[in-house]
Amino acid sequence: MIRFNNLLVRYKFYLLLWGFLFLLNCQLFKKSQSFERLKNIEKYYNYSNLNKIFRFSKAKIPIPFDIKKDSIVIDKKKITTSRQCGKCHKTAYANWSKSRHKVAFTNKLYKESHRKEPHIWCVNCHAPLHEVGTGINDMRSRIQKEDGVSCIVCHVREKKIITASIPQKKPGKTYAHKYEIIPQMKEAKFCGECHQFNFPTAASARNARGIIKYTNQVMQNTLNEYLTSGFIDRSNCQDCHLQPRSRNSHLFNGGHDIELLKKSLFVSIKKIKTSDDLYKLTVYSMGIGHAFPTGDLFRTLKVRVLDNKKKVTIANFILRKDYRNFTSDEQDDEKPAKYLFKDGSILEPVGNEIASSRIFYFRYAVKLTKVLVEMHIDYLHDVSNLISTMSLKTTRPLIKKEFIAVE
């Protein structure tokens, strides 16, 4: 009887094992089919493939784009403009239309600067799409110049929509596009193609129509500032500037959004008790995950302190990265045209901090209880301001003007 029970148990065991293996094989078969269907949308998961997929080059050359082979097609019609995308993606398109990405090539500041220094290298970020089969230095070959950094620049290649995650579809509906899923689009490094780069060599910079060769001197350091900030474990570029899945999605607000700057920058003034005429002024950046100002080479935060009663200027303070030209003896074709002389910006917050600051001191013989403080953001070099045809409202808009009690 005992022997029979052992055989029965053994039989049941092998039966269960066979059933388990059969079900496992079915699941593996289904998964293999699923992977086969998804191989074109989940093929790349590391940064080594970003340049291959998006054809990035750190702006050394424009992004090659073949209108016939790359454009997506809906109802047998090629989608070649952002306006066409807006028919379905209404919120993203409406916000992008108000963004600096939209006017990257057409805004007044860029156009005037590019007229003075007409380097094709600049266009490689401001109007990056280049039609395959034409000369890379031929401005007529640039696709969608009027759309600047468009929907197509970030989201379209090889007749597919490139996105960080596959969108949800309503029950009973089918996807309108083929997708390429690139999770790294959610990460800050994706933005570094245009927001982190070095100075070109003096020789390649002089050759306005040539291919750029970079030096080791950083020119725009926004990504690296973020990577060394306390925000790296808290949020990323996309959370603050792209704002996905929100009513502000693709608004890309930043250094040209005066209302945002007004909420992010503050000033305090304290009397130094051990001195009769010494005051301490602190400029704070709140919730900014990189240095400020950042980005464009000559971007400057200017703070002016006025006597509340006499309405005379007490002190002016300049916050920026100060770049200087090399002397004639120091110049070299393989060096950059400029070097960082002094970093006078508000550095990125570190550790668990969400704020950072820069401190200044000034003297004033009269005892102050309240002062008037003006804060401007200046987008041009000091010399360019003198000869610019644009209004100060465009080149140096007022962020805030307020009375501040002296502590």
C-alpha positions, 0 to 999 in steps of 0.5 A: 500500500505504501509503494502504491502511494509513492507511485501515485505521488510521483505520478501527480508530481510529473503531471503537475510539472508537465502542466507547469512547463506547458503553461510556461512555454505558452507564456514564453511564446506569447512574450516572444510575440509581444517582444517581436511586436515591440522590438521597434519601440523598445529597442534602445535603452542606453545613451549610446543610442541617443545620437544614433536615433536622434542624429545628434552631434553636439551641434557640430552639424545640423540634424539630417532629416529625409522628408520622404523617409522620415516624415510620419504619414496620416491618411496618406498625408505627410506631417511636415509642420508643427501646426499639423500636429496641433490638430490632435495635440492641442494643449502641447501645441498651444503651449509650444506655440508660446514657448522660446523653442517655437521662436528659437530662430525667429526671435529678435534677440537671436536674429540681431545677434546672428546678423553680427556673428553669422555662424552656421554653428548657431543655427544647428541648435536654433533651426536644427533640421537639415534636408538630406542631400543638400549642403549643410551650410546652405540655409535654404536646406533648413527645414521648418526654420520658422518653427525653431525647435519643433515637434519634429526635431524631438519626436519624429524619425523614420516615420515613427514618433519618438517618445519616452513612454507609449501613450494610453489609448482609449478602449476600442481605439487604435494608435495613430502612429508607430512609436519608438520608445526612448525612456532617456527622453525623460532624463536631463541628459536629453536636453544637453544636446543644446544646453551643454556645450563648449567654446569652439576653437578660435580657428573653427569659430572664424570659419563661419561656414565650417564644421566646429571643433570644440575646446575644453572651455565650457560655454553653456553649462546648464546641464552640468550645473543641474547634475551637481545640484541638490535637485538631481535626486528630486526632479529633472529638467523636464519636470520644471520646463517640459511639465508633462501631463499638465496644462502647461505641457511643452510650455518650456518656460525659463529665463524669458518668463518674467512671471516665473523669475519674479517668483524665483528671485528675492532680495534681502538687506541687513544692517551690519550692527558692528558698522555705522554704514555697512549693509549686507545684500543677499540675492536668492534663487528659489527652486532653480535647479542650476546656477542663475543666470545660466545659458546664453553667454552674456545673460546678466541679472542686475540689481539696483538699490535706491534710497527710498526717500531721495530716490538716488542710486545707492548701489548696483550689483551684477550677477553673471559669468564674466568671460574675457578675451585672451590677450594677443600674446595668449591667443592661439587657433586651438584655444577658445576666443574667450575664457571664464574670468569670474563666475559671479552667478548664483551657484546651483543649490547643493545637498538638500537645499532648494535655494541658493544665494550670492552675498554683496556688501555696500556702504551708505552714510545715511541710516536706511530703514527701507529701500527701493530695489529694482531687478532686471534680466539683461540678455545682451552684452554691455556693448551690444546694448549700446548699439542694439536697435531693440528696445530695453523692454526686449533686451533688459526687461524689469523682473520686479521693483519693490520696497524692501525693509532693512533688517 
